[in-house]
Amino acid sequence: MAVIANDPALEEKHVSSEQLVDGKLLKVWRDEVRLPDGSLAMREYVQHPGACIVIAELRPGVLVFERQFRYPVGQVLIELPAGKLDAGEQPLACAQRELLEETGYVARDWQHLGALHPCVAYSSERIELFMARGLEYEGQRLDAGEFLEVFEMSLDEAESAVFDGRITDTKTIAGLFWARRVLGEA
């Protein structure tokens, strides 16, 4: 079955918008839309500036990870390095900046792998996924108020951590899916 990216029979048409929250990072909107059958419905969603995630291969089959407390879920999570795009920033520049700031590593080789939409039912967030190789350590440059622990884990162990519940972050899980494909080709 062929996938049709834009199918007029499924599209919802914008009628009106009301901004509910104008935060520093996130904007929340309530839109009225016209459904394919002509009826009206409300859609509430978070407008997000976008982000990047980095699969950083330290040595063959060994990746760089972070442990960081995530306030909305109230726990420390294991994640691949990632961060939001600054206004006007290109995705590769964001990935390079975040890898250096959070882990202290710079990479010689970069490969764009694709994009993820982690929460399509209520967020516009798009995360660009990059593979980074040829790492050299230059020293962490954490943002003020940012606290995290950097560590390494093999791809096999990380996959096990998904299945035993130690890794629950969806962008990291998707990144590991890509890592298996890319590293399997190496």
C-alpha positions, 0 to 999 in steps of 0.5 A: 500500500502506497503512503500518500503524504497529503491526502485531501480526503483526510486533511483538516482545514484551519478556521481560527486560532487562539493562543493559550500560553506564550511561554519561553520555550513552548506556545500552546494553541487552540485552533478550530478546524474544519474536518473532511466531512465539513463539521468543526472540531477543536485542536489544542497543540504545543508549538515547539521550535524543533530539536536535534538528537545525536547518536555519538559513537565513541568507539565501534558499537559504543555510544555516548549517553546522558542521565538527567533529571526530567521535571515533568516526569519526576525522574532521572532518564537515560537519553542520547544527547539532544537539545532544542533549536535556537531561533534561526539555527540550522539543525546540524549546528544545533546537533554540534553545539548540543554534543559539545555543551552536554558531553564535551565531545566534538565529532569529525564526521556527521551524517543526517539520518532523518527526522522524528515527530515524537508527539504528533497528537499534540505537538509540532515538535520535529527532531532531526537525527544525526550520527556523529563519529570521530569523537574528540573530548574538549570539555563540557560546556553545560548551560546554567542550571543544566545538570547531567551525567555523561556515560557510555554504553554499548548498543547491545546494552542500550537495546536491553535497557529499552526492554527492561525499562531503564530507557523510556525516552522515545527519541532515544529509543528511535535513535537506537533503532537508527543506530542499529541500522547504521552501525550494522552497515559499518 
